Amino acid sequence: MKAMILAAGKGTRVRPITYIMPKPMIPIMQKPVMEFLVELLREHGFDEIMVNVSHLSEEIENYFRDGQKFGVQMAYSFEGSIVEGQLVGSALGSAGGLKKIQDFSPFFDSTFVVLCGDALIDLNLSEVVKWHRKKQSLATVVTKSVPKSEVSSYGVVVTDDENRILTFQEKPSVEEARSNEINTGIYIFEPEVLDYVPSGEEYDIGGDLFPQLVAEGAPFYAKSMDFEWVDIGKVPDYWQAIQDVLAGKIRNVQIPGIQVKPGVFTGLNVSVNWDKVDITGPVYIGGMTKIEDGAKIVGPAMIGPNCHVCSGATVERSVIFEYSRLADVRLVDKLVCGRYCVDHTGASIDLQASALDWLITDARHEIPMEVPELVLPEA
């Protein structure tokens, strides 16, 4: 069976992480979020997976390659061009990306699944496909019920008594919302749905294709499912997802490594004197990371591989990406990615203006030793 993972977006709402990696490659406990999707698809028999790529496309392609090591077949459709020898992404929109693949060669020849590449999901795809076919639906949107107080954060789907989609509301106020069923970005399509999509144009599934299906009275349905769905579309979402994984609230994601003490997990060859540090779980520390005596880590917190947490540093409820050196600094509810630091709301912190640029550095850089003053002899 065939599937499509949408992976061409720039991920602007997850910056600064997406300055250095595409959104589908954002790690959840050292594993790209897209890898969880590939595993889910394989579990339900979707073993031919197409991926549209654009922003930092080589990161995705070099990691997954042809899918062989994941037990599936994968191929990629690049959206963009080469300008002065550099790849420049130019996404065609979610529906436009599907149409480009189909125009190249009719890949989608039976019922297929489309997933957004930026969410953790634990969904019975087989059940949804069976329901979709029984309804003889052209397109099916998987929805999820949320508390009415949260609808303003999502796209709301409004249906009739037969689950036929009547309209959509994009982030309506609580008072205006006509439903508490939200669009999860999981779709079941028949190949004929692509007849509604123009060739060579930027065209979006939610903004362009779906309104057209409603206007033309196509057999277009919503299937509400009770399942685990963790969106990481924004920095606060990602920060919360890591907190929830460490707290054991997300069923399908396990903390990797070995548990060296209650609630504290490590990768290989972590350098730490456990009697001389203050670490309160849940905490994950990646392989080849050094924790100096006197450092303090309070969970939920994730320290990536090859990091260096110096004496006097405090990391509390924070996410630290690989190769970060933290000197005498206190980080609470923060996310450190390369030379970038943001708080858990997504607000960026200017390290230089905050005089933190020497406290948060790349662990691969040698720390210069103090050189004694050189006194030249008098002539």
Backbone hydrogen bonds, N-H to C=O, Kabsch-Sander energy under -0.5 kcal/mol:
donor,donor_aa,acceptor,acceptor_aa,energy
2,K,111,T,-0.6
3,A,48,E,-2.2
4,M,113,V,-2.5
5,I,50,M,-2.4
6,L,4,M,-0.5
6,L,115,L,-2.9
7,A,5,I,-0.7
7,A,52,N,-1.1
14,V,11,G,-1.8
15,R,12,T,-1.1
17,I,14,V,-1.3
18,T,14,V,-0.6
19,Y,16,P,-1.9
20,I,16,P,-0.5
20,I,17,I,-1.6
21,M,17,I,-0.9
25,M,22,P,-2.0
26,I,23,K,-1.9
28,I,31,K,-3.1
29,M,27,P,-0.6
31,K,28,I,-0.6
33,V,26,I,-1.9
34,M,24,P,-2.3
35,E,32,P,-1.2
36,F,32,P,-0.9
36,F,33,V,-0.5
37,L,33,V,-1.1
38,V,34,M,-2.2
39,E,35,E,-2.2
40,L,36,F,-2.0
41,L,37,L,-2.6
42,R,38,V,-2.4
43,E,39,E,-2.2
44,H,40,L,-1.3
44,H,41,L,-0.5
45,G,42,R,-1.8
46,F,41,L,-2.9
47,D,1,M,-0.7
47,D,45,G,-1.2
48,E,1,M,-1.8
49,I,47,D,-0.5
49,I,73,Q,-3.2
50,M,3,A,-2.6
50,M,48,E,-0.5
51,V,75,A,-2.0
52,N,5,I,-1.3
53,V,77,S,-2.2
54,S,7,A,-0.6
55,H,8,A,-0.9
57,S,54,S,-1.4
59,E,56,L,-1.4
60,I,56,L,-0.7
60,I,57,S,-0.5
61,E,57,S,-2.3
62,N,58,E,-2.6
63,Y,59,E,-0.9
64,F,60,I,-2.5
65,R,61,E,-2.2
67,G,64,F,-2.5
70,F,67,G,-1.7
71,G,68,Q,-1.5
72,V,67,G,-2.0
73,Q,47,D,-2.9
74,M,66,D,-2.1
75,A,49,I,-1.7
77,S,51,V,-2.5
78,F,76,Y,-0.5
79,E,53,V,-2.5
80,G,78,F,-0.6
81,S,88,V,-2.3
83,V,81,S,-0.6
83,V,86,Q,-3.0
86,Q,83,V,-1.8
88,V,81,S,-3.4
89,G,87,L,-0.5
90,S,79,E,-2.4
95,A,203,Y,-1.1
96,G,203,Y,-2.7
97,G,93,G,-2.4
98,L,94,S,-1.2
99,K,95,A,-2.4
100,K,96,G,-2.1
101,I,97,G,-1.5
102,Q,98,L,-2.2
103,D,99,K,-2.6
104,F,100,K,-1.7
105,S,101,I,-1.9
107,F,105,S,-1.9
109,D,107,F,-1.2
112,F,189,F,-2.5
113,V,2,K,-1.4
114,V,187,Y,-2.8
115,L,4,M,-2.8
116,C,185,G,-1.0
117,G,6,L,-2.0
119,A,116,C,-0.6
120,L,230,V,-2.6
121,I,119,A,-0.6
122,D,228,E,-2.1
125,L,123,L,-1.6
128,V,124,N,-1.5
129,V,125,L,-2.6
130,K,126,S,-2.1
131,W,127,E,-2.1
132,H,128,V,-2.7
133,R,129,V,-2.4
134,K,130,K,-2.0
135,K,131,W,-2.0
136,Q,133,R,-0.9
137,S,132,H,-2.1
138,L,219,P,-3.0
139,A,219,P,-1.3
140,T,188,I,-2.5
141,V,221,Y,-2.4
142,V,140,T,-0.5
142,V,186,I,-2.7
143,T,141,V,-0.6
143,T,223,K,-2.1
144,K,182,I,-1.4
146,V,180,N,-2.3
150,E,147,P,-2.5
151,V,148,K,-1.1
153,S,150,E,-1.9
154,Y,151,V,-2.1
156,V,154,Y,-0.6
156,V,169,Q,-3.7
157,V,181,E,-3.0
158,V,167,T,-2.5
160,D,164,R,-2.0
163,N,160,D,-1.8
165,I,220,F,-2.7
166,L,158,V,-3.1
167,T,158,V,-1.5
169,Q,156,V,-2.5
171,K,154,Y,-2.0
171,K,169,Q,-0.9
177,A,173,S,-1.7
182,I,144,K,-2.6
182,I,180,N,-0.5
183,N,155,G,-2.6
184,T,142,V,-1.8
184,T,182,I,-0.5
186,I,142,V,-0.5
187,Y,114,V,-2.6
188,I,140,T,-2.5
189,F,112,F,-2.9
190,E,138,L,-2.0
193,V,190,E,-2.2
194,L,191,P,-1.9
195,D,192,E,-1.7
196,Y,193,V,-1.4
197,V,194,L,-1.3
201,E,198,P,-0.7
203,Y,92,L,-2.6
203,Y,201,E,-0.6
208,D,204,D,-1.4
209,L,204,D,-2.7
210,F,205,I,-2.6
212,Q,208,D,-1.3
213,L,209,L,-2.2
214,V,210,F,-2.2
215,A,211,P,-2.5
216,E,212,Q,-2.0
217,G,214,V,-1.2
218,A,213,L,-2.2
220,F,218,A,-1.5
221,Y,139,A,-2.3
222,A,163,N,-2.4
223,K,141,V,-2.6
224,S,222,A,-0.6
225,M,143,T,-2.5
227,F,225,M,-0.9
228,E,122,D,-0.8
229,W,227,F,-0.5
230,V,120,L,-3.2
231,D,229,W,-0.6
232,I,118,D,-2.2
235,V,13,R,-1.4
238,Y,234,K,-2.2
239,W,235,V,-2.8
240,Q,236,P,-2.3
241,A,237,D,-2.3
242,I,238,Y,-2.2
243,Q,239,W,-2.0
244,D,240,Q,-2.6
245,V,241,A,-2.5
246,L,242,I,-2.4
247,A,243,Q,-1.7
248,G,245,V,-1.5
249,K,244,D,-3.0
250,I,244,D,-0.6
251,R,249,K,-0.6
253,V,250,I,-1.2
258,I,266,T,-2.3
260,V,258,I,-0.8
260,V,264,V,-1.9
261,K,264,V,-1.2
264,V,261,K,-2.8
265,F,263,G,-0.5
265,F,283,V,-2.8
266,T,258,I,-2.3
267,G,285,I,-2.2
270,V,267,G,-0.6
271,S,289,T,-2.4
272,V,270,V,-0.8
273,N,291,I,-0.5
274,W,272,V,-0.8
276,K,273,N,-2.4
277,V,274,W,-0.6
278,D,295,A,-2.4
279,I,277,V,-0.7
280,T,297,I,-2.7
283,V,263,G,-2.5
284,Y,301,A,-2.0
285,I,265,F,-2.3
286,G,303,I,-2.6
288,M,268,L,-2.3
289,T,286,G,-0.9
290,K,307,C,-2.5
291,I,271,S,-3.0
291,I,289,T,-0.5
292,E,290,K,-0.6
292,E,309,V,-2.9
294,G,276,K,-3.1
295,A,292,E,-1.8
296,K,313,A,-2.5
297,I,278,D,-2.7
298,V,315,V,-3.0
299,G,280,T,-2.9
301,A,282,P,-1.6
302,M,318,S,-2.1
303,I,284,Y,-3.1
304,G,302,M,-0.5
304,G,320,I,-2.3
306,N,287,G,-2.3
307,C,304,G,-0.7
308,H,324,S,-2.6
309,V,290,K,-2.9
310,C,308,H,-0.7
310,C,326,L,-2.9
313,A,310,C,-2.0
314,T,329,V,-2.5
315,V,296,K,-2.6
316,E,331,L,-3.1
317,R,298,V,-2.5
319,V,334,K,-2.2
320,I,302,M,-3.1
321,F,319,V,-0.5
321,F,336,V,-2.8
323,Y,305,P,-1.8
324,S,321,F,-0.5
325,R,361,T,-3.4
326,L,308,H,-2.7
326,L,324,S,-0.5
327,A,325,R,-0.6
327,A,359,L,-3.1
329,V,327,A,-2.4
331,L,314,T,-3.2
331,L,329,V,-0.6
332,V,330,R,-0.6
333,D,316,E,-2.4
335,L,342,V,-2.7
336,V,319,V,-2.6
337,C,335,L,-0.5
337,C,340,Y,-2.4
340,Y,337,C,-2.0
341,C,349,I,-0.5
342,V,335,L,-2.4
343,D,347,A,-2.3
344,H,333,D,-1.9
346,G,343,D,-2.2
349,I,341,C,-2.9
350,D,348,S,-0.5
351,L,349,I,-1.0
354,S,350,D,-2.3
355,A,352,Q,-1.3
356,L,351,L,-3.5
357,D,351,L,-1.3
359,L,356,L,-1.5
360,I,356,L,-1.7
361,T,325,R,-2.3
361,T,359,L,-0.5
363,A,323,Y,-2.0
363,A,361,T,-0.5
365,H,362,D,-2.0
375,V,373,E,-0.6
376,L,374,L,-0.6
